[in-house]
């Protein structure tokens, strides 16, 4: 397996191939490892690492955080691509956040320091 730095959050997805396409195309993650047996993959976007494995998604699973330069623009882009995007929130002029759900209901948060 390729070496990695940092923490990897695991998401269970119903269809690994469809999830791989969605994460790399819609969310712009890069695949950085694929299990030779096809059981799971690891994806990265910036400092954020997630792993996807087939299984039943967890309703209260982890929430990955991805730093972006413009949360509002990212939310608009994701909505235009048909993603399930929440409301953009701003916390005391310090950070702007928006939550996105993948097709299996796993949650990813995008953040922008202000």
KEVEX-299842 format. One record per residue (C-alpha): residue number from 1; y, x, z. Coordinates in Angstrom, 1 decimal, padded with zeros to 4 digits. Layout:
<rec figu="NUM" yy="Y" xx="X" zz="Z"/>
...
//
This chain:
<rec figu="1" yy="000.0" xx="000.0" zz="000.0"/>
<rec figu="2" yy="003.5" xx="001.2" zz="-000.8"/>
<rec figu="3" yy="005.5" xx="002.3" zz="002.3"/>
<rec figu="4" yy="008.2" xx="000.1" zz="003.6"/>
<rec figu="5" yy="011.1" xx="000.2" zz="006.1"/>
<rec figu="6" yy="012.1" xx="-002.5" zz="008.4"/>
<rec figu="7" yy="010.6" xx="-005.9" zz="009.3"/>
<rec figu="8" yy="008.7" xx="-008.0" zz="006.9"/>
<rec figu="9" yy="008.7" xx="-011.8" zz="007.4"/>
<rec figu="10" yy="005.6" xx="-013.7" zz="006.2"/>
<rec figu="11" yy="005.7" xx="-017.0" zz="004.4"/>
<rec figu="12" yy="002.7" xx="-019.1" zz="003.4"/>
<rec figu="13" yy="002.9" xx="-020.8" zz="000.0"/>
<rec figu="14" yy="000.6" xx="-023.2" zz="-001.7"/>
<rec figu="15" yy="000.7" xx="-021.4" zz="-005.1"/>
<rec figu="16" yy="001.3" xx="-017.6" zz="-004.9"/>
<rec figu="17" yy="001.9" xx="-017.3" zz="-008.7"/>
<rec figu="18" yy="004.5" xx="-020.1" zz="-008.7"/>
<rec figu="19" yy="006.1" xx="-018.7" zz="-005.6"/>
<rec figu="20" yy="006.3" xx="-015.2" zz="-007.1"/>
<rec figu="21" yy="008.1" xx="-016.6" zz="-010.1"/>
<rec figu="22" yy="010.5" xx="-018.7" zz="-008.0"/>
<rec figu="23" yy="011.4" xx="-015.9" zz="-005.6"/>
<rec figu="24" yy="012.0" xx="-013.3" zz="-008.4"/>
<rec figu="25" yy="013.8" xx="-015.6" zz="-010.8"/>
<rec figu="26" yy="015.7" xx="-018.1" zz="-008.6"/>
<rec figu="27" yy="016.3" xx="-015.9" zz="-005.5"/>
<rec figu="28" yy="016.4" xx="-012.6" zz="-007.3"/>
<rec figu="29" yy="014.0" xx="-010.8" zz="-005.1"/>
<rec figu="30" yy="012.1" xx="-007.8" zz="-006.5"/>
<rec figu="31" yy="008.4" xx="-007.5" zz="-006.1"/>
<rec figu="32" yy="007.6" xx="-004.2" zz="-004.5"/>
<rec figu="33" yy="003.9" xx="-004.5" zz="-003.6"/>
<rec figu="34" yy="001.0" xx="-006.7" zz="-004.8"/>
<rec figu="35" yy="-002.3" xx="-006.7" zz="-003.0"/>
<rec figu="36" yy="-005.0" xx="-005.5" zz="-005.4"/>
<rec figu="37" yy="-007.2" xx="-008.5" zz="-004.5"/>
<rec figu="38" yy="-004.3" xx="-010.9" zz="-005.3"/>
<rec figu="39" yy="-004.1" xx="-012.2" zz="-001.7"/>
<rec figu="40" yy="-000.4" xx="-011.5" zz="-001.1"/>
<rec figu="41" yy="002.7" xx="-009.8" zz="-002.4"/>
<rec figu="42" yy="005.8" xx="-008.2" zz="-000.8"/>
<rec figu="43" yy="009.3" xx="-008.9" zz="-002.1"/>
<rec figu="44" yy="012.7" xx="-007.2" zz="-001.3"/>
<rec figu="45" yy="016.3" xx="-008.1" zz="-001.9"/>
<rec figu="46" yy="018.7" xx="-005.6" zz="-000.3"/>
<rec figu="47" yy="017.5" xx="-004.9" zz="003.2"/>
<rec figu="48" yy="015.5" xx="-008.1" zz="003.4"/>
<rec figu="49" yy="011.7" xx="-008.0" zz="003.0"/>
<rec figu="50" yy="009.4" xx="-010.9" zz="002.8"/>
<rec figu="51" yy="005.7" xx="-011.3" zz="002.1"/>
<rec figu="52" yy="004.0" xx="-014.3" zz="000.5"/>
<rec figu="53" yy="000.4" xx="-015.3" zz="001.0"/>
<rec figu="54" yy="-001.4" xx="-018.5" zz="-000.1"/>
<rec figu="55" yy="-001.9" xx="-021.0" zz="002.6"/>
<rec figu="56" yy="-000.3" xx="-024.0" zz="004.3"/>
<rec figu="57" yy="003.4" xx="-023.5" zz="004.9"/>
<rec figu="58" yy="004.6" xx="-023.5" zz="008.5"/>
<rec figu="59" yy="007.3" xx="-026.1" zz="009.3"/>
<rec figu="60" yy="008.8" xx="-023.9" zz="012.0"/>
<rec figu="61" yy="008.2" xx="-020.6" zz="010.3"/>
<rec figu="62" yy="010.5" xx="-017.6" zz="010.2"/>
<rec figu="63" yy="013.9" xx="-017.7" zz="008.5"/>
<rec figu="64" yy="014.7" xx="-014.6" zz="006.4"/>
<rec figu="65" yy="018.4" xx="-013.5" zz="006.2"/>
<rec figu="66" yy="019.9" xx="-012.0" zz="003.0"/>
<rec figu="67" yy="023.4" xx="-010.5" zz="002.9"/>
<rec figu="68" yy="025.4" xx="-011.4" zz="-000.2"/>
<rec figu="69" yy="029.0" xx="-010.7" zz="-001.3"/>
<rec figu="70" yy="029.9" xx="-014.4" zz="-001.8"/>
<rec figu="71" yy="027.9" xx="-017.2" zz="-000.1"/>
<rec figu="72" yy="029.8" xx="-020.0" zz="-001.9"/>
<rec figu="73" yy="029.1" xx="-018.4" zz="-005.3"/>
<rec figu="74" yy="025.4" xx="-017.8" zz="-004.4"/>
<rec figu="75" yy="025.0" xx="-021.4" zz="-003.2"/>
<rec figu="76" yy="026.6" xx="-022.7" zz="-006.5"/>
<rec figu="77" yy="024.3" xx="-020.5" zz="-008.5"/>
<rec figu="78" yy="021.2" xx="-021.7" zz="-006.6"/>
<rec figu="79" yy="022.1" xx="-025.3" zz="-006.9"/>
<rec figu="80" yy="022.6" xx="-024.9" zz="-010.6"/>
<rec figu="81" yy="019.0" xx="-023.5" zz="-010.7"/>
<rec figu="82" yy="017.7" xx="-026.6" zz="-008.9"/>
<rec figu="83" yy="017.2" xx="-025.0" zz="-005.5"/>
<rec figu="84" yy="017.3" xx="-027.0" zz="-002.3"/>
<rec figu="85" yy="020.5" xx="-025.7" zz="-000.8"/>
<rec figu="86" yy="022.2" xx="-026.7" zz="002.5"/>
<rec figu="87" yy="025.8" xx="-026.9" zz="003.4"/>
<rec figu="88" yy="027.9" xx="-023.7" zz="003.5"/>
<rec figu="89" yy="029.0" xx="-023.1" zz="007.1"/>
<rec figu="90" yy="031.7" xx="-020.8" zz="008.3"/>
<rec figu="91" yy="031.6" xx="-019.5" zz="011.9"/>
<rec figu="92" yy="035.0" xx="-018.7" zz="013.4"/>
<rec figu="93" yy="036.2" xx="-016.7" zz="010.3"/>
<rec figu="94" yy="033.5" xx="-014.1" zz="011.0"/>
<rec figu="95" yy="030.5" xx="-015.1" zz="008.8"/>
<rec figu="96" yy="029.7" xx="-017.7" zz="006.2"/>
<rec figu="97" yy="026.1" xx="-019.0" zz="005.9"/>
<rec figu="98" yy="024.0" xx="-021.2" zz="003.8"/>
<rec figu="99" yy="020.3" xx="-022.1" zz="004.1"/>
<rec figu="100" yy="018.0" xx="-022.5" zz="001.1"/>
<rec figu="101" yy="014.4" xx="-023.9" zz="001.1"/>
<rec figu="102" yy="011.8" xx="-022.7" zz="-001.3"/>
<rec figu="103" yy="009.5" xx="-025.3" zz="-003.0"/>
<rec figu="104" yy="007.1" xx="-025.1" zz="-000.1"/>
<rec figu="105" yy="009.8" xx="-025.7" zz="002.5"/>
<rec figu="106" yy="010.1" xx="-022.1" zz="003.7"/>
<rec figu="107" yy="013.7" xx="-021.3" zz="004.7"/>
<rec figu="108" yy="015.9" xx="-018.4" zz="003.6"/>
<rec figu="109" yy="019.5" xx="-017.9" zz="004.9"/>
<rec figu="110" yy="022.2" xx="-016.2" zz="002.9"/>
<rec figu="111" yy="025.1" xx="-014.7" zz="004.8"/>
<rec figu="112" yy="028.5" xx="-013.2" zz="004.1"/>
<rec figu="113" yy="030.6" xx="-011.3" zz="006.6"/>
<rec figu="114" yy="034.2" xx="-012.3" zz="006.4"/>
//
